[in-house]
Amino acid sequence: MADVSLKNISKVYPDQVVAVNCFDLEISHKEFITFVGPSGCGKTTLGKKLSYRERIALLDTDKRIEQKQKKTINEIFDEDGEPAFRQMETECLKEFLDYSDRYVISVGGGLPMKEENRALMKQLGTVIYL
């Protein structure tokens, strides 16, 4: 697992927002860092910053699913239903297990609700809840 420490954290609570000014993560050569949290909390934003700093790719499960299905998330929900979408999220994480490089992952807000997905994320590396 990564040695994870957060530095210079300032908390602001106007709308239950926690602002992280700077963070320090050390990532092993084969470790994934997965950001989880509610919609709009900054998973993708922090994921982009960390991937840029570490010069590694950001994998976004929602974007990956949209690319594979050639539909938006809303279209998938409307046409296929939520259970089908949740299964697509699980399949996406399973695919990541086969990747040989390290990545930063941003997941949809509902993905961690499924126990199987939580277990897969732990297999991949460090999970950070925002």
Residue pairs with C-beta under 8 A, 6 or more apart in sequence:
1 31
1 125
1 126
2 25
2 26
2 27
2 28
2 31
2 33
2 125
2 126
3 25
3 26
4 25
4 26
4 126
4 128
5 23
5 24
5 25
6 20
6 23
6 24
7 22
7 23
7 24
8 21
8 22
9 18
9 20
9 21
9 23
10 19
10 20
10 21
11 18
11 19
12 18
12 19
18 130
20 42
20 46
23 46
23 50
25 33
25 50
25 126
27 33
27 54
27 56
27 102
27 125
27 126
28 102
28 125
29 102
30 100
30 101
30 102
31 102
31 124
31 125
31 126
32 96
32 102
32 103
32 104
32 105
32 124
32 125
32 126
33 50
33 103
33 104
33 105
33 125
33 126
33 128
34 104
34 105
34 106
34 107
34 121
34 124
34 125
34 126
34 127
34 128
35 42
35 43
35 44
35 46
35 47
35 104
35 105
35 106
35 107
35 128
35 130
36 43
36 107
36 109
36 111
36 112
36 121
36 127
36 128
36 129
36 130
37 43
37 109
37 129
37 130
38 109
39 108
39 109
41 109
41 130
42 130
43 106
43 107
43 130
44 58
44 60
44 106
46 130
47 58
47 60
47 104
47 105
47 106
48 58
50 58
50 104
51 57
51 58
51 103
51 104
54 102
54 104
56 101
56 102
56 103
56 104
57 101
57 103
57 104
58 103
58 104
58 105
58 106
59 96
59 103
59 104
59 105
59 106
60 105
60 106
60 107
61 89
61 92
61 93
61 105
61 106
61 107
61 108
61 111
62 73
62 106
62 107
62 108
64 92
65 73
65 76
65 85
65 88
65 89
65 92
66 72
66 73
66 76
68 88
69 76
69 88
71 79
73 85
73 108
76 84
76 85
76 88
77 85
86 110
86 111
86 114
89 107
89 108
89 110
89 111
89 114
89 117
90 114
90 116
90 117
90 120
93 111
93 117
93 120
93 121
93 124
94 120
96 103
96 105
96 120
96 124
97 120
97 123
97 124
102 125
105 121
105 124
107 117
107 121
111 117
112 118
112 121
112 127
118 127
121 127
